[in-house]
Amino acid sequence: MRRRTRAGPERAKSRPRKTKTQKGRRLRDPSAANHKTQPDVAQLTRERDEALEQQTATSEVLQVISRSAFDLQPVLDTIVRTASRLCDAEYAVIFRLQDGRYSPAAANNASAEFIQHAAQNPIPPGRSSLVGRTALKRTTVHIPDCLADPEYDYFDYQKSGKYRTMLGVPLMRESVPIGVIGLLRTTVKPFTDRQIDVVTTFANQAVIAIENARLLYELRESLQQQTATADVLKVISSSPGELAPVFEIMLANAVQICGAKFGVMSLREGDAFRVTATHGAPPAFVEQRRREPLIRPTPGHNLERMVRTKEVVHVPDILADPKSAPMLAKFGGAKALVNVPLRKDGDLIGSIVIFRQETGPFGGKQIELVKNFAAQAVIAIENTRLLNELRESLEQQTATADVLGIISSSSGELTPVFNAILENATRLCEAKFGVLFLADGEGVRNVAAHNVPPALIHAQRQHGVIHPPAGTPLGDVIRTKQMAHIADLAATQAYEARHPLLVGAVEVGGIGARSTCRCSGMMNLLALLPSIVRRSGRSPTNRLRSSPISPPRL
C-alpha cells in the first residue's frame, strides 16, 4: 500500500511537469515559425510578381513581333521601353551593326542630344566603350561605374548621356554580334543578376524580330524581283520586234526596285550613245536629250569608264565625282548612279543607267537586278533583229515574186517592170521616193520614178541625158559599177559645189541626212533586165526610145 501510495504521487507529480513542458513548446514554436516565414512569403510574393510582370512583358513583345512582320521599328521600340521599365534603367538603347560600326536603332528616354551624337559617331568594336566591348567580347558586359572603369574613354558619349552604371547585352545571330542592347543609369547602381537575365531575354527576342524582318524582307524582295522579271518577259513575248515597250517596262521596274528616281537606256552608235528610252526623267533632262540625242562620253564620264572596262560603273556620290555625270547632275539632279553595260558576245552595245537624287551606294542585290534586266534587254534586241531580218526577207521574197510575175507577163515591156521594182524597193527601204536611171551613151537617163516630187522630176527631165561627175552617187555608180550609199547628200563635195543634180535632190526633193538603205537585194532584180531585153533582140536604150513609156508615177 505504501509503495503504491508513494508511486502514485510521483507519477502525478511528474505528469504536470511533462504537461507544462509541452505547453511551453506549443507556445514558443508558432511564434518562432511566424517570425521566420514572414520574410520568406514576402520574397516569394515579390519574385512571383516580378516573374508575372516579366512574362506579361515578354508576351507583349511577342505579340508586337507577330503583328509587325515587315515593320521592325515598333518591335525594337517596345523592347527598349519594356527593358528600361523592368530593369529600373533611365535609358535603354539598341545599337545595330552597319558597315562594321554600331549605330542607334531604337531608344527609350534618351535625350535627342545623345541620339544625335551616337548617330553621327557610330561605335566600332573595341574595349573603350560599352557597345564596342560587348560586340568585341560577344558576351554581356556590366560596368558599375564608367567613370571608374580604367578602359572606358567614350567621355563625349557619357557627357551627352550623363550616365554612370552601364549594362550591355549582345544581339547574336549565328555567333555574329548584329547589335547591342545598352541599359544606362544616371547613378552608380549596379544591375542585379535577375535584371541581367531579363535583358538577355529581350536581346534574344530582338534577334528573332530582326531575323524575321530580314527573312520577310528578302522574301518580299525576291517576289518583287520575280514579278518584275515576269513582267519584262511577258512584254518581250507580247511585243515581238518592238523594243520601246520592253525598254520602258525594264526601266520602270529597275527604278522602282532600286528605290531610284529615274532611269535611262541608251544604245551604242560608234563612239557615241543614243538615248532610246527614259523613265521618270526630269523634264529638263528630257528636253536636253531631245536637243542632243547623242552622248559623246568625255574622260571620266560614267559611259567612258564603262566603254573602257565593259563593267558596271557605280558612283555613290556624283557631287564628289563631278566628271562622272555632269549633264545628269545639272539637268536631272542626279547624286548617285549605277551604269550596267549591255554586252553581246563580249561587245558593248548599250547601257542601263539608274539614278538617285540622294547620295548613297546601291545595294548588291539591286545591281544584280539591273544586270539581269540588261541581259534581258540584249535578248530582246537580238530577237528583234532576227525577227526584223526574217520579216524583211519575207517582204523581199514577196516583192521579188511580184516583180518576177510582172516580168513574165510584160512581153518585153520595161516600164511596168521598172515601176514595180521602184514601188517595192521604195516600200521595203522605207524611203520617200525612188528613181531609176538607165545608161545612155556616157550618161544616164531618167526612165522611171515612184512618188518623186514633181519639181524634182521636172528638173531632171530638163537635163535629158545626165552626165554626173565623180563624187555624186550616180557618178560613183558609173565609175565603180558598185552600189553607192550616201548617208547625207548635203555633206558631199558635189553639193557644196552646187551641182544641179545634188542641189535638186536635197533642196527640191527634200532628201536629208541619216538616210539608210536595207533593200540591196531588191536592186539585184535589175540584173534580170539584160535577159528580158535579149528576148526582144534590141538594146535597152533603143527599146526605150522606140517604145512609148508610161509617164513616171509621181
C-alpha positions as CSV (number, residue, x, y, z in Angstrom):
1,M,0.0,0.0,0.0
2,R,2.8,2.3,1.0
3,R,4.6,1.6,-2.3
4,R,1.5,2.4,-4.4
5,T,0.9,5.5,-2.3
6,R,4.4,6.7,-2.9
7,A,4.4,5.8,-6.6
8,G,1.1,7.5,-7.3
9,P,2.2,10.9,-6.2
10,E,5.4,10.7,-8.2
11,R,3.5,9.9,-11.4
12,A,1.0,12.5,-10.6
13,K,3.8,14.9,-9.8
14,S,5.7,14.0,-13.0
15,R,2.8,14.4,-15.3
16,P,2.2,18.0,-14.6
17,R,5.9,18.8,-15.4
18,K,5.6,16.9,-18.7
19,T,2.4,18.7,-19.4
20,K,3.9,22.1,-18.6
21,T,6.8,21.4,-20.8
22,Q,4.6,20.5,-23.8
23,K,2.5,23.6,-23.3
24,G,5.6,25.7,-23.2
25,R,6.8,24.3,-26.5
26,R,3.4,24.8,-28.2
27,L,3.5,28.5,-27.2
28,R,7.1,29.1,-28.4
29,D,7.2,27.2,-31.7
30,P,4.3,29.0,-33.6
31,S,5.8,32.4,-32.6
32,A,9.3,31.4,-34.0
33,A,7.8,29.9,-37.2
34,N,5.8,33.1,-37.9
35,H,8.8,35.2,-37.3
36,K,10.9,33.1,-39.7
37,T,8.3,32.7,-42.6
38,Q,7.0,36.2,-42.9
39,P,10.1,37.5,-44.9
40,D,10.1,34.3,-47.0
41,V,6.5,34.8,-48.0
42,A,7.2,38.5,-48.9
43,Q,10.2,37.5,-51.0
44,L,8.3,34.7,-52.8
45,T,5.4,37.1,-53.4
46,R,7.8,39.7,-54.8
47,E,9.5,37.1,-57.0
48,R,6.1,35.8,-58.2
49,D,5.0,39.3,-59.1
50,E,8.3,40.0,-60.9
51,A,8.0,36.8,-62.9
52,L,4.4,37.5,-63.9
53,E,5.4,41.0,-64.9
54,Q,8.3,39.7,-67.0
55,Q,6.1,37.0,-68.6
56,T,3.5,39.7,-69.4
57,A,6.1,41.9,-70.9
58,T,7.6,39.1,-72.9
59,S,4.1,38.2,-74.2
60,E,3.6,41.8,-75.2
61,V,6.8,41.9,-77.1
62,L,6.0,38.6,-78.9
63,Q,2.6,40.0,-79.8
64,V,4.2,43.1,-81.3
65,I,6.6,40.8,-83.2
66,S,3.7,38.8,-84.7
67,R,1.8,42.0,-85.6
68,S,4.8,43.8,-87.1
69,A,6.2,41.2,-89.5
70,F,7.5,43.7,-92.0
71,D,8.0,46.7,-89.6
72,L,10.9,46.2,-87.3
73,Q,10.8,49.6,-85.6
74,P,7.7,49.0,-83.3
75,V,9.3,45.8,-82.1
76,L,12.6,47.5,-81.1
77,D,10.8,50.4,-79.5
78,T,8.7,48.0,-77.4
79,I,11.8,46.1,-76.3
80,V,13.8,49.2,-75.2
81,R,10.8,50.6,-73.4
82,T,9.9,47.4,-71.6
83,A,13.5,46.5,-70.7
84,S,14.1,50.0,-69.3
85,R,11.0,49.7,-67.1
86,L,11.6,46.2,-65.8
87,C,15.3,46.8,-65.1
88,D,14.8,50.2,-63.5
89,A,17.1,52.0,-66.0
90,E,16.7,55.6,-67.1
91,Y,17.9,54.9,-70.6
92,A,17.7,51.9,-73.0
93,V,19.2,51.9,-76.5
94,I,19.5,49.3,-79.2
95,F,22.5,49.6,-81.5
96,R,22.6,47.8,-84.8
97,L,25.6,46.8,-86.9
98,Q,26.0,48.9,-90.1
99,D,29.2,48.8,-92.2
100,G,31.3,47.5,-89.3
101,R,30.1,50.0,-86.7
102,Y,27.1,50.2,-84.4
103,S,24.5,53.0,-84.7
104,P,21.4,53.6,-82.6
105,A,18.2,51.9,-84.0
106,A,15.8,52.4,-81.0
107,A,15.9,54.3,-77.7
108,N,13.8,54.9,-74.6
109,N,14.1,58.2,-72.6
110,A,17.5,59.0,-74.3
111,S,17.9,62.7,-75.0
112,A,17.9,64.0,-78.5
113,E,21.4,65.3,-78.0
114,F,22.7,61.8,-77.1
115,I,20.9,60.1,-80.0
116,Q,22.2,62.7,-82.5
117,H,25.7,62.3,-81.1
118,A,25.5,58.5,-81.3
119,A,24.1,58.6,-84.9
120,Q,26.9,60.9,-86.0
121,N,29.6,58.8,-84.3
122,P,28.9,55.1,-84.8
123,I,30.9,52.8,-82.5
124,P,33.4,50.3,-83.7
125,P,34.2,47.1,-81.8
126,G,36.7,47.8,-79.0
127,R,37.2,47.9,-75.3
128,S,36.9,51.6,-74.8
129,S,33.1,51.7,-75.0
130,L,30.2,49.7,-73.6
131,V,28.9,48.8,-77.1
132,G,32.3,48.2,-78.6
133,R,33.4,46.0,-75.7
134,T,30.1,44.0,-75.8
135,A,30.5,43.4,-79.5
136,L,34.2,42.5,-79.2
137,K,33.7,40.1,-76.3
138,R,30.3,38.8,-77.7
139,T,29.0,38.4,-74.1
140,T,27.3,40.5,-71.5
141,V,29.3,43.5,-70.2
142,H,28.5,45.2,-66.8
143,I,30.2,48.4,-65.9
144,P,29.2,49.5,-62.4
145,D,30.7,53.0,-62.9
146,C,32.0,54.0,-66.3
147,L,34.0,56.9,-64.8
148,A,35.9,54.5,-62.6
149,D,36.5,52.0,-65.4
150,P,40.1,52.2,-66.5
151,E,39.4,51.2,-70.1
152,Y,36.3,53.3,-70.7
153,D,37.1,56.5,-72.6
154,Y,33.9,57.4,-74.5
155,F,33.5,60.5,-72.4
156,D,31.8,62.5,-75.1
157,Y,29.1,59.9,-75.1
158,Q,29.0,60.0,-71.3
159,K,28.8,63.8,-71.3
160,S,25.8,63.9,-73.6
161,G,24.0,61.0,-71.8
162,K,25.1,61.8,-68.2
163,Y,25.1,58.1,-67.2
164,R,27.3,56.1,-64.8
165,T,26.2,52.5,-64.5
166,M,26.0,50.6,-67.8
167,L,24.9,47.1,-69.0
168,G,25.4,45.8,-72.5
169,V,24.0,42.6,-73.9
170,P,24.9,41.4,-77.4
171,L,22.4,40.5,-80.1
172,M,23.9,37.3,-81.5
173,R,23.0,35.7,-84.8
174,E,25.0,32.7,-85.9
175,S,27.8,33.7,-83.5
176,V,28.0,37.2,-85.0
177,P,27.0,40.3,-82.9
178,I,24.5,42.1,-85.1
179,G,23.6,44.6,-82.3
180,V,23.8,45.5,-78.7
181,I,21.2,46.4,-76.1
182,G,22.5,49.0,-73.7
183,L,20.9,50.0,-70.4
184,L,22.1,53.1,-68.6
185,R,21.6,54.5,-65.1
186,T,22.4,58.1,-64.2
187,T,23.6,57.0,-60.7
188,V,26.1,54.3,-59.6
189,K,23.7,51.4,-59.0
190,P,24.8,48.0,-60.4
191,F,22.3,45.8,-62.1
192,T,21.2,42.6,-60.4
193,D,21.5,39.1,-61.8
194,R,17.8,38.9,-62.4
195,Q,17.8,42.2,-64.3
196,I,20.7,40.9,-66.5
197,D,18.6,37.8,-67.2
198,V,15.6,40.0,-68.2
199,V,17.7,42.0,-70.7
200,T,19.2,38.8,-72.1
201,T,15.7,37.5,-72.7
202,F,14.8,40.7,-74.6
203,A,18.0,40.5,-76.5
204,N,17.0,37.1,-77.8
205,Q,13.6,38.4,-78.8
206,A,15.2,41.3,-80.6
207,V,17.3,38.9,-82.6
208,I,14.2,36.9,-83.5
209,A,12.4,40.1,-84.6
210,I,15.4,41.3,-86.7
211,E,15.9,37.9,-88.3
212,N,12.1,37.6,-89.1
213,A,12.1,41.1,-90.6
214,R,15.2,40.2,-92.7
215,L,13.8,37.0,-94.0
216,L,10.4,38.5,-94.8
217,Y,12.1,41.5,-96.5
218,E,14.3,39.1,-98.6
219,L,11.2,37.1,-99.5
220,R,9.2,40.2,-100.4
221,E,12.2,41.5,-102.4
222,S,12.6,38.1,-104.2
223,L,8.9,38.0,-105.1
224,Q,9.1,41.6,-106.3
225,Q,12.1,40.8,-108.5
226,Q,10.5,37.7,-109.8
227,T,7.3,39.7,-110.6
228,A,9.3,42.4,-112.3
229,T,11.2,39.8,-114.4
230,A,8.0,38.1,-115.3
231,D,6.5,41.4,-116.4
232,V,9.5,42.1,-118.6
233,L,9.4,38.6,-120.2
234,K,5.7,39.0,-120.8
235,V,6.2,42.3,-122.6
236,I,9.1,40.7,-124.7
237,S,6.8,37.8,-125.7
238,S,3.8,40.0,-126.5
239,S,5.9,42.7,-128.4
240,P,8.0,40.7,-130.9
241,G,10.1,43.1,-132.9
242,E,9.2,46.1,-130.7
243,L,11.8,47.4,-128.3
244,A,10.2,50.6,-127.0
245,P,7.7,48.8,-124.6
246,V,10.3,46.3,-123.5
247,F,12.8,49.1,-122.6
248,E,10.1,51.1,-120.8
249,I,8.9,48.2,-118.6
250,M,12.6,47.3,-117.8
251,L,13.4,50.9,-116.7
252,A,10.2,51.2,-114.7
253,N,10.8,48.0,-112.7
254,A,14.5,48.7,-112.2
255,V,13.9,52.3,-111.0
256,Q,11.2,51.1,-108.6
257,I,13.1,48.2,-107.1
258,C,16.3,50.2,-106.7
259,G,14.5,53.0,-104.9
260,A,15.8,55.3,-107.6
261,K,14.3,58.5,-109.2
262,F,14.7,57.8,-112.9
263,G,16.5,55.6,-115.5
264,V,17.9,56.0,-119.0
265,M,18.7,53.3,-121.6
266,S,21.0,54.1,-124.5
267,L,22.4,52.1,-127.4
268,R,25.9,52.5,-128.8
269,E,26.5,54.1,-132.1
270,G,30.2,54.1,-132.8
271,D,31.9,56.2,-130.2
272,A,28.6,57.7,-129.0
273,F,25.5,56.6,-127.3
274,R,21.9,57.4,-128.4
275,V,19.2,57.6,-125.7
276,T,16.5,55.2,-126.7
277,A,14.3,55.2,-123.5
278,T,13.8,57.0,-120.3
279,H,11.6,56.5,-117.2
280,G,10.8,59.2,-114.7
281,A,13.4,61.6,-116.0
282,P,13.0,65.3,-115.1
283,P,11.6,67.5,-118.0
284,A,14.8,69.5,-118.1
285,F,16.9,66.3,-118.8
286,V,14.4,65.0,-121.4
287,E,14.5,68.4,-123.2
288,Q,18.3,68.5,-123.1
289,R,18.5,64.9,-124.6
290,R,15.9,65.9,-127.2
291,R,18.2,68.7,-128.4
292,E,21.3,66.5,-128.1
293,P,20.2,62.8,-128.6
294,L,23.8,61.6,-128.9
295,I,26.0,61.3,-125.8
296,R,29.7,61.6,-126.6
297,P,31.5,60.5,-123.4
298,T,34.2,62.7,-122.1
299,P,37.2,61.4,-119.9
300,G,35.9,60.4,-116.5
301,H,32.3,60.1,-117.7
302,N,30.5,57.0,-116.4
303,L,29.9,55.9,-120.0
304,E,33.6,56.4,-120.9
305,R,34.6,54.3,-117.9
306,M,32.1,51.6,-119.0
307,V,33.5,51.6,-122.6
308,R,36.9,51.2,-121.2
309,T,36.2,48.4,-118.7
310,K,32.9,46.9,-120.1
311,E,31.9,46.5,-116.4
312,V,29.4,48.0,-114.1
313,V,30.2,51.6,-113.1
314,H,28.9,52.6,-109.6
315,V,29.1,56.2,-108.4
316,P,27.6,56.6,-104.9
317,D,28.3,60.4,-104.8
318,I,28.2,62.3,-108.0
319,L,29.0,65.6,-106.2
320,A,32.3,64.0,-105.1
321,D,32.9,62.7,-108.6
322,P,31.6,65.5,-110.9
323,K,33.1,64.2,-114.1
324,S,31.1,61.0,-113.9
325,A,27.8,62.6,-114.9
326,P,27.9,66.4,-115.3
327,M,24.8,66.7,-117.5
328,L,22.7,64.4,-115.3
329,A,23.7,66.3,-112.2
330,K,22.9,69.6,-113.9
331,F,19.6,68.7,-115.7
332,G,18.4,65.8,-113.6
333,G,19.6,66.5,-110.1
334,A,21.3,63.1,-110.0
335,K,23.5,62.5,-107.0
336,A,24.2,58.7,-107.3
337,L,24.1,56.3,-110.2
338,V,24.8,52.8,-111.3
339,N,25.5,52.1,-115.0
340,V,25.2,48.5,-116.2
341,P,26.5,47.5,-119.7
342,L,24.6,45.7,-122.4
343,R,27.0,43.1,-123.7
344,K,26.6,40.8,-126.7
345,D,29.3,38.3,-127.4
346,G,31.8,40.4,-125.5
347,D,30.9,43.6,-127.4
348,L,29.4,46.6,-125.7
349,I,26.1,47.5,-127.4
350,G,24.5,49.9,-124.8
351,S,23.8,50.6,-121.2
352,I,21.2,51.0,-118.5
353,V,21.8,53.8,-116.0
354,I,19.7,54.2,-112.8
355,F,19.9,57.5,-110.9
356,R,19.0,58.7,-107.4
357,Q,18.7,62.2,-106.2
358,E,20.2,61.3,-102.9
359,T,23.8,60.2,-102.3
360,G,24.5,56.7,-101.2
361,P,25.5,53.3,-102.7
362,F,23.2,50.9,-104.5
363,G,22.8,47.5,-102.8
364,G,24.5,44.5,-104.3
365,K,21.1,42.8,-105.0
366,Q,19.9,45.9,-106.7
367,I,22.8,46.0,-109.0
368,E,22.4,42.3,-109.7
369,L,18.7,43.0,-110.6
370,V,19.7,45.7,-113.1
371,K,22.3,43.3,-114.6
372,N,19.5,40.8,-115.0
373,F,17.4,43.4,-116.9
374,A,20.4,44.2,-119.0
375,A,20.7,40.6,-120.1
376,Q,17.1,40.5,-120.9
377,A,17.4,43.7,-122.9
378,V,20.2,42.1,-125.0
379,I,18.0,39.1,-125.7
380,A,15.1,41.4,-126.7
381,I,17.4,43.4,-129.0
382,E,18.8,40.2,-130.6
383,N,15.3,38.7,-131.0
384,T,14.1,41.9,-132.6
385,R,17.0,41.9,-135.0
386,L,16.3,38.3,-136.0
387,L,12.6,38.9,-136.4
388,N,13.1,42.1,-138.4
389,E,15.6,40.3,-140.7
390,L,13.1,37.4,-141.2
391,R,10.3,39.9,-141.9
392,E,12.5,41.8,-144.3
393,S,13.5,38.6,-146.0
394,L,9.9,37.5,-146.4
395,E,8.9,41.0,-147.7
396,Q,11.8,40.9,-150.2
397,Q,10.8,37.5,-151.4
398,T,7.2,38.6,-151.8
399,A,8.3,41.7,-153.7
400,T,10.7,39.7,-155.8
401,A,7.8,37.3,-156.7
402,D,5.6,40.3,-157.6
403,V,8.3,41.7,-159.9
404,L,9.0,38.4,-161.5
405,G,5.3,38.0,-162.2
406,I,5.3,41.3,-163.9
407,I,8.4,40.5,-165.8
408,S,6.9,37.2,-167.1
409,S,3.7,39.0,-168.2
410,S,5.3,42.2,-169.6
411,S,6.0,40.8,-173.1
412,G,9.3,42.7,-173.2
413,E,7.7,46.0,-171.9
414,L,10.1,47.5,-169.5
415,T,8.1,50.3,-168.0
416,P,5.8,48.1,-165.8
417,V,8.9,46.2,-164.6
418,F,10.7,49.4,-163.7
419,N,7.6,50.8,-161.9
420,A,7.2,47.5,-159.9
421,I,10.8,47.5,-158.9
422,L,10.7,51.1,-157.8
423,E,7.5,50.7,-155.9
424,N,8.6,47.6,-154.0
425,A,12.1,49.0,-153.4
426,T,10.8,52.3,-152.0
427,R,8.4,50.5,-149.7
428,L,10.9,47.9,-148.4
429,C,13.6,50.6,-147.9
430,E,11.1,52.8,-146.1
431,A,12.2,55.5,-148.5
432,K,10.5,58.7,-149.6
433,F,10.7,58.0,-153.3
434,G,12.7,56.2,-156.0
435,V,14.2,56.9,-159.4
436,L,15.5,54.5,-162.0
437,F,18.2,55.6,-164.4
438,L,19.5,53.7,-167.5
439,A,22.8,54.3,-169.2
440,D,22.6,56.4,-172.3
441,G,26.0,56.7,-174.0
442,E,28.3,58.2,-171.5
443,G,25.4,59.5,-169.3
444,V,22.2,58.2,-167.7
445,R,18.6,59.0,-168.5
446,N,15.6,59.0,-166.0
447,V,13.3,56.3,-167.3
448,A,11.0,55.6,-164.2
449,A,10.1,57.3,-161.0
450,H,7.9,56.5,-157.9
451,N,6.5,59.2,-155.6
452,V,9.1,61.7,-156.9
453,P,8.2,65.4,-156.2
454,P,7.0,66.9,-159.5
455,A,9.6,69.7,-159.2
456,L,12.4,67.3,-159.0
457,I,11.3,65.1,-161.8
458,H,10.8,68.2,-164.0
459,A,14.3,69.4,-163.2
460,Q,15.8,66.0,-164.1
461,R,13.8,65.7,-167.3
462,Q,15.0,69.1,-168.4
463,H,18.6,67.8,-168.5
464,G,17.7,64.8,-170.6
465,V,20.8,62.7,-170.6
466,I,22.7,63.4,-167.3
467,H,26.4,63.3,-167.1
468,P,27.1,63.0,-163.3
469,P,30.6,64.0,-162.1
470,A,32.6,62.0,-159.7
471,G,31.6,62.5,-156.1
472,T,27.9,62.2,-156.8
473,P,26.0,58.9,-156.2
474,L,25.3,58.4,-159.9
475,G,28.9,59.3,-160.8
476,D,30.3,56.8,-158.3
477,V,28.0,54.0,-159.5
478,I,29.1,54.6,-163.2
479,R,32.7,54.7,-162.2
480,T,32.8,51.8,-159.7
481,K,29.9,49.8,-161.0
482,Q,29.0,49.2,-157.3
483,M,26.2,50.3,-155.1
484,A,26.8,53.7,-153.6
485,H,25.3,54.6,-150.2
486,I,25.5,58.3,-149.2
487,A,24.4,59.0,-145.6
488,D,24.0,62.7,-146.2
489,L,23.9,64.3,-149.6
490,A,24.2,67.7,-148.2
491,A,27.6,66.8,-146.8
492,T,29.1,65.8,-150.1
493,Q,31.6,68.0,-152.0
494,A,29.3,67.9,-155.1
495,Y,26.5,69.5,-153.1
496,E,28.9,72.1,-151.7
497,A,30.0,72.8,-155.3
498,R,26.3,73.3,-156.1
499,H,26.0,70.6,-158.7
500,P,22.4,70.8,-160.0
501,L,21.7,67.1,-159.6
502,L,22.6,67.2,-155.9
503,V,21.0,70.6,-155.3
504,G,17.8,69.3,-156.8
505,A,17.8,66.1,-154.8
506,V,18.4,67.9,-151.5
507,E,16.6,71.2,-151.9
508,V,13.8,70.2,-154.2
509,G,13.5,66.6,-153.4
510,G,14.0,67.0,-149.7
511,I,16.5,64.2,-149.3
512,G,18.1,64.7,-145.8
513,A,20.7,63.2,-143.5
514,R,20.7,59.8,-141.8
515,S,19.1,58.0,-144.8
516,T,19.6,54.3,-144.7
517,C,19.2,51.5,-147.3
518,R,18.4,47.9,-146.4
519,C,17.0,46.7,-149.7
520,S,20.1,46.0,-151.7
521,G,18.6,42.6,-152.5
522,M,15.8,44.2,-154.4
523,M,18.2,46.1,-156.6
524,N,19.6,42.8,-157.7
525,L,16.5,42.4,-159.7
526,L,17.9,44.8,-162.2
527,A,20.4,42.1,-163.1
528,L,17.4,40.3,-164.8
529,L,16.9,43.2,-167.3
530,P,19.6,42.0,-169.8
531,S,17.9,38.7,-170.2
532,I,14.5,40.4,-170.6
533,V,15.8,42.8,-173.2
534,R,17.6,40.0,-175.1
535,R,14.3,38.3,-175.7
536,S,13.3,41.4,-177.7
537,G,16.6,41.4,-179.6
538,R,17.1,45.2,-179.0
539,S,19.3,47.2,-176.7
540,P,17.7,48.7,-173.6
541,T,18.2,52.3,-174.8
542,N,16.8,51.7,-178.2
543,R,13.9,49.7,-176.8
544,L,13.0,52.6,-174.5
545,R,13.4,55.2,-177.3
546,S,11.3,53.3,-179.8
547,S,8.6,52.2,-177.4
548,P,6.2,54.6,-175.7
549,I,6.9,54.8,-172.0
550,S,4.2,55.5,-169.5
551,P,4.8,58.7,-167.5
552,P,6.5,58.1,-164.2
553,R,4.2,57.8,-161.3
554,L,4.7,60.9,-159.3
